[in-house]
Amino acid sequence: MRLGLGLPHYDTSLAGNAASWESVKRIAQTAEAAGFDSVWVSDHLFLDWGRYGGPATLQGALECWTTLSAVAAVTTRVRVGSLALCNDFRSPALVAKMAATVDLLSEGRLDVGLGAGWYEAEYDKAGIQIDRPGMRIERLGEAVEIVRRLLEGEELHFSGEHYQIEGAVCRPQGQSRPPIWVGGKGDRLLATAARVADGWNMSWLGSAEAYRDRLRVALEACAAAGREGSSLRRSVGAYVLVGRDEADARARFERLVERTPSGVLRSLTAETAVSWEQFRHDHFAGTAAEVTDRLGVLKELGIEEVIVSVGTLPFQVADEDDVELVGELAPALR
């Protein structure tokens, strides 16, 4: 099982500081040196932490594709990936062209993650119409097929409900056809992944138990699509916090609390702060041995990669030295 890192590209994502290229570059290079197999960037024009219990203040963000291109240029080994591109932001023919170019520039290190989009505020503020979820997922399914076929070198003629393509090409090709992942967990989304994608990502995961039901639905969707369930690659995003021993893990948790926006780390049943014990129960947190054992259960479920957020928000890194310590898990997970 491989280990990936979600790069901290939002305001407050890295030790509570504003987003910057210098910090993303430094963390990406640290992750590569520490043994991570991949690094990932998400795709929002901005974000807020309201859905996670935090403030609704808009958080600035680095743009996904340009950031991935720059990360590919300052690394040599790790794969670079999108988790996940909002399909409604770009035409699928453009996505294929951008993907082929980044794959070529990175010497075959790109993974393409696509999603249907969900954050209504950014649609509204950018003047993009947001349709009902079912329509967005239908559109995503067509887009994945278009991207895949263009990346495979086809001169594409495509007539769908949402896209019309007349003779599009994608040249030069990348070094390989990048894997295409679909991110999400709803039944309709899983049916789309089973039908058109190479892999399925579910983020963000607190425990293996939360994954089992969605896996069952994914496997049923594969059967309905006439596909072997084992052929749908699987990855998850997970919140991970590791200490060298119990005392160190607790200290890192306390530092995380200090650097996390107010309201996020509160009890699910009361307006009180989450305790270390509860946090460890609900996340992949503890000593290196404990976390490795818990993540190992995911391998038994056919998950080939865990993409880590070193905190309790997506793409959060509470402190840079957490990256090096979590990276030490990689050999054991492999």
C-alpha positions in Angstrom: 0.0 0.0 0.0 1.3 3.4 -1.0 1.3 6.6 1.0 0.4 10.0 -0.4 0.2 13.5 1.1 -2.4 16.2 0.6 -0.3 19.4 0.2 -1.4 22.4 2.4 -2.5 24.9 -0.3 -5.2 26.8 1.6 -5.0 29.7 4.0 -4.6 28.2 7.6 -3.6 24.8 6.1 0.0 24.9 7.1 0.4 25.7 10.8 -2.4 28.3 10.5 -0.5 30.4 8.0 -1.6 31.9 4.7 -1.2 29.8 1.6 2.0 30.3 -0.4 4.0 28.7 -3.1 7.1 28.6 -1.0 5.4 26.5 1.7 3.8 24.1 -0.8 7.1 23.7 -2.6 8.9 23.0 0.7 6.3 20.5 1.9 6.3 18.7 -1.4 10.1 18.3 -1.4 10.0 17.3 2.3 7.4 14.6 1.5 9.5 13.3 -1.4 12.6 13.0 0.8 10.6 11.5 3.7 9.4 8.6 1.5 5.9 9.5 0.4 4.8 8.0 -2.9 2.6 10.9 -4.1 1.5 14.4 -3.4 -1.9 15.8 -4.2 -3.7 19.2 -4.7 -7.4 19.8 -4.5 -9.4 22.1 -6.8 -11.3 25.1 -5.3 -11.3 28.7 -6.2 -11.5 29.3 -2.4 -12.9 27.4 0.5 -14.4 27.8 4.0 -14.3 25.6 7.0 -18.1 25.9 7.8 -19.0 22.3 6.8 -16.3 21.1 9.2 -17.6 23.1 12.1 -15.2 26.0 11.6 -15.7 29.6 10.6 -17.3 30.6 7.2 -14.5 33.0 6.5 -13.2 32.4 2.9 -9.8 30.8 2.7 -7.6 31.6 -0.2 -6.3 28.7 -2.3 -3.6 28.0 -4.9 -5.1 26.9 -8.2 -4.9 23.2 -8.8 -3.4 22.7 -12.3 -0.8 25.4 -12.1 0.3 24.2 -8.7 0.6 20.6 -9.9 2.7 21.8 -12.8 5.0 23.7 -10.5 5.2 20.8 -8.0 6.1 18.4 -10.8 9.0 20.7 -11.7 10.5 20.8 -8.3 10.2 17.1 -7.5 11.7 14.1 -9.3 10.2 10.9 -7.9 6.8 11.4 -6.3 3.6 11.1 -8.4 1.5 14.3 -8.5 -2.3 14.2 -8.6 -5.5 16.2 -8.4 -8.0 15.3 -5.6 -10.2 16.1 -7.3 -10.7 18.5 -10.2 -14.1 20.1 -10.3 -15.5 19.0 -13.6 -17.6 22.1 -14.2 -14.6 24.5 -14.1 -13.0 23.3 -17.4 -14.1 21.6 -20.6 -13.0 17.9 -20.7 -11.0 18.4 -23.9 -9.0 21.1 -22.1 -8.5 18.8 -19.1 -7.2 16.1 -21.4 -4.7 18.6 -23.0 -3.5 19.9 -19.6 -3.2 16.3 -18.3 -1.2 15.1 -21.2 1.1 18.1 -20.9 1.7 17.7 -17.2 2.3 14.0 -17.6 4.9 14.8 -20.3 6.6 17.4 -18.2 6.6 15.2 -15.1 7.9 12.2 -17.1 4.8 10.1 -16.5 4.1 10.9 -12.9 0.5 12.3 -13.1 -2.7 10.9 -11.7 -5.9 12.7 -12.7 -8.7 12.8 -10.1 -12.1 14.2 -11.2 -15.2 15.0 -9.2 -18.7 16.4 -9.9 -18.2 19.6 -7.8 -20.2 20.5 -4.6 -19.2 23.8 -3.2 -22.1 26.1 -4.2 -20.5 29.3 -2.9 -17.6 29.2 -5.4 -20.0 28.5 -8.3 -22.1 31.5 -7.4 -19.3 33.9 -6.9 -17.6 32.8 -10.1 -20.8 33.1 -12.1 -20.9 29.3 -12.9 -24.3 27.7 -12.8 -24.6 24.8 -10.4 -27.0 22.1 -11.4 -28.7 19.4 -9.4 -26.3 16.7 -8.2 -27.7 14.1 -10.6 -27.0 16.2 -13.6 -23.5 17.1 -12.4 -22.7 13.4 -12.0 -24.1 12.6 -15.4 -21.9 15.3 -16.9 -18.9 14.0 -14.9 -19.4 10.5 -16.4 -19.3 11.9 -20.0 -16.3 14.1 -19.1 -14.3 11.1 -17.8 -15.0 9.2 -21.0 -13.9 12.1 -23.1 -10.7 12.7 -21.1 -9.8 9.0 -21.2 -10.3 8.6 -24.9 -8.4 11.7 -25.8 -5.5 10.7 -23.5 -5.5 7.3 -25.3 -4.8 9.1 -28.6 -8.2 9.0 -30.2 -9.3 11.6 -32.7 -12.5 12.0 -30.8 -16.1 12.4 -32.1 -18.4 12.3 -29.1 -22.2 13.1 -28.9 -23.6 13.1 -25.4 -26.3 14.7 -23.4 -23.9 17.3 -22.1 -20.9 17.5 -24.4 -20.5 17.5 -28.2 -16.9 16.8 -29.5 -16.1 17.0 -33.2 -12.7 15.7 -34.0 -10.7 16.8 -30.9 -7.2 15.6 -30.6 -4.6 15.6 -27.7 -1.1 15.9 -29.1 1.6 15.5 -28.1 0.6 12.6 -25.8 2.0 12.2 -22.4 4.5 9.5 -21.6 1.7 7.2 -20.6 -2.1 7.4 -20.2 -2.5 8.8 -16.7 -4.8 6.9 -14.4 -8.2 8.6 -14.0 -9.8 8.5 -10.6 -13.3 9.6 -9.6 -13.7 11.0 -6.1 -16.9 10.7 -4.0 -19.0 8.2 -2.2 -22.7 8.5 -3.2 -24.4 5.6 -5.0 -24.7 7.4 -8.3 -21.2 8.6 -8.2 -19.9 5.0 -7.5 -21.9 3.8 -10.4 -20.2 6.4 -12.6 -16.8 5.4 -11.3 -17.5 1.7 -12.0 -18.5 2.5 -15.5 -15.8 4.9 -16.8 -12.9 5.4 -14.3 -9.7 3.5 -13.5 -10.1 4.1 -9.8 -12.3 5.4 -7.0 -11.2 7.7 -4.2 -13.1 8.2 -1.0 -12.1 11.2 1.2 -11.9 11.9 4.0 -12.0 8.7 6.1 -12.0 8.4 9.8 -12.1 4.6 10.1 -12.2 1.4 8.1 -15.7 0.8 9.3 -17.0 3.9 7.5 -15.5 2.6 4.2 -17.0 -0.9 4.2 -20.6 0.0 3.2 -19.4 2.2 0.4 -17.1 -0.5 -0.9 -20.1 -2.9 -1.0 -22.0 -0.4 -3.2 -18.9 0.1 -5.4 -18.5 -3.6 -6.0 -22.2 -3.9 -6.8 -21.9 -1.1 -9.2 -18.9 -2.9 -10.9 -21.0 -6.0 -11.3 -23.9 -4.0 -12.8 -21.3 -2.5 -15.3 -20.0 -5.9 -16.2 -16.7 -5.3 -14.6 -14.6 -7.2 -12.1 -14.6 -5.4 -8.8 -10.9 -5.9 -8.4 -10.3 -3.9 -11.5 -11.6 -0.7 -9.9 -8.5 0.7 -8.2 -9.1 2.1 -4.7 -7.7 4.9 -2.6 -8.8 6.9 0.4 -8.0 10.2 2.0 -7.4 9.9 5.7 -6.6 12.1 8.7 -3.4 10.9 10.2 -1.4 12.1 13.3 1.7 10.1 14.4 3.9 10.4 17.5 7.1 8.7 18.4 5.5 7.5 21.6 2.3 8.2 23.5 3.5 11.4 25.1 4.8 12.7 21.7 1.5 11.9 20.0 -0.5 13.7 22.6 1.8 16.7 22.4 1.4 16.8 18.6 -2.4 16.6 19.1 -2.3 19.6 21.4 -0.2 21.5 18.8 -2.8 20.6 16.2 -5.6 22.0 18.4 -3.8 25.3 18.7 -3.3 25.5 14.9 -6.8 24.5 13.8 -9.5 27.0 13.1 -11.9 27.4 16.0 -14.9 25.1 16.1 -13.4 22.3 14.1 -12.1 20.2 17.0 -15.2 20.1 19.1 -17.2 17.2 20.5 -19.8 15.7 18.2 -22.2 15.7 21.0 -21.4 18.9 22.9 -19.7 22.3 22.4 -16.6 21.1 24.2 -13.1 20.5 22.9 -12.4 17.0 21.6 -10.2 15.1 23.9 -7.0 13.2 22.8 -8.8 9.9 23.5 -11.7 10.8 21.3 -9.5 12.2 18.5 -7.5 9.0 18.5 -10.6 6.9 18.4 -12.1 8.8 15.4 -8.9 9.3 13.4 -5.8 7.4 12.5 -3.8 8.7 15.4 -1.3 7.4 17.9 2.2 5.9 17.8 3.7 4.8 14.5 3.0 1.1 15.3 -0.6 1.8 16.2 -1.3 3.9 13.1 0.5 1.4 10.8 -1.7 -1.4 12.2 -4.9 0.6 11.7 -4.0 1.6 8.2 -3.0 -2.0 7.4 -6.7 -2.9 7.8 -7.4 -0.8 4.7 -5.0 -2.9 2.6 -7.2 -5.9 3.4 -10.1 -4.0 1.8 -8.2 -3.6 -1.4 -7.1 -0.1 -0.9 -3.8 0.6 -2.7 -3.1 4.1 -1.5 -3.8 6.3 1.5 -3.6 10.0 0.9 -2.9 11.7 4.2 -4.0 15.0 5.7 -1.7 15.6 8.6 -4.4 17.2 10.7 -8.2 17.3 11.0 -9.1 19.4 7.9 -8.5 18.5 4.2 -5.0 19.3 3.0 -3.9 20.4 6.5 -0.4 20.1 7.9 -0.3 21.2 11.5 3.5 21.3 11.5 6.2 20.5 9.0 8.0 17.9 11.1 4.7 15.9 11.2 5.3 15.2 7.4 8.7 13.6 8.0 7.4 11.4 10.8 4.3 10.2 8.9 6.6 9.5 5.9 8.4 6.9 8.1 5.3 4.8 7.8 5.8 4.3 4.1 8.2 1.3 4.2 6.0 -0.6 6.6 2.8 0.0 4.6 4.6 -1.1 1.4 
